[in-house]
Amino acid sequence: MDQPLVVGVDGSGGALRAVDWAADEAALRRLPLRLVYAPLWVRYESAEFAGGSSSPDTGKLVELIVRGAARRARRRQPDLPISTAVLSGSPEDALVRESEHAWALAVGSRGRGGVPSLLLGSVSLFVAAHAACPVIVVRGDQDPPARLSAQGRIVVGAGDTSGAAVRFAAEEADRRGSVLEVVTARRRPAAHEPVGRRGTAAAPDHAPARRAAEALEAALRDIPEGVTIQQRLVDGPARHVLLDRASTADLLVIGAGRRAVHAGLPLGRVAHTVLHHSPCPVAVVPEPPVRARG
């Protein structure tokens, strides 16, 4: 059987919107949908799923959450193969383990509890940084969310990438019949920076930019015929440029290099910014490890 599209559920509104999005995506790609729940350390602060009971039995609440998510997915896509599982361990570790056998993971941007964007801060960022497959953080407050091609546009950031993100975005655009917008942010030199002969900031090592340009060119050659491509070169910081372009997109796609770090998460400022603030779902596509300079 094909690898499933896995969704992390916890009973929150954000997770249920992720279920809707993933059900549509799985149906589009003819993939099975797998709904997983890892209840360790989750605080049950409301009796929303227990019919108003003030102290629901934990086991029953877990069952209600998982079954409720499955019912919602079936209402969205009645013919979709759906499976469910309650996993051991923390949500972060459980989802990363699931990523090893998944086509992609989908998570909501807000978890249960009193802190806005709790799921994004504590789970989704970790999963996006460490998963072995693409991770889609389903942002937005529309319930139910719009269909996959409401805007007719997929935006992909073409920065320091191997091309994996561009290929993922191109396949999405092809399946959805959407326009593929490839955005490159151009940073102009500040007044105090040395300037080269052609008016660009002087850089002692052009190899990374050259490799990224070559990877982008190769990825664009692989785009299926029939996909409309729009390439945009926009002045400004990449994180601001991509957020602006995401305002009229159905999906924003970025690449994420797996860099070794001593502390924190191996995601850069661009990924952190768009994952927290994008107005549309964000797909984080793993890129090959970046080699350290000798």
CORTA-V992565 format. One record per helix or strand of 2 or more residues. SS is the DSSP state (a for helix, b for strand). FROM is the first residue (numbers start at 1). LEN is the number of residues. If there is no record, write none. Layout:
BEGIN
((SS/FROM/LEN) (SS/FROM/LEN))
END
This chain:
BEGIN
((b/4/5) (a/13/17) (b/33/5) (a/48/3) (a/58/19) (b/82/5) (a/91/9) (b/102/7) (a/118/13) (b/134/5) (b/153/5) (a/164/13) (b/179/8) (a/207/15) (b/229/7) (a/238/9) (b/251/7) (a/269/9) (b/281/7))
END
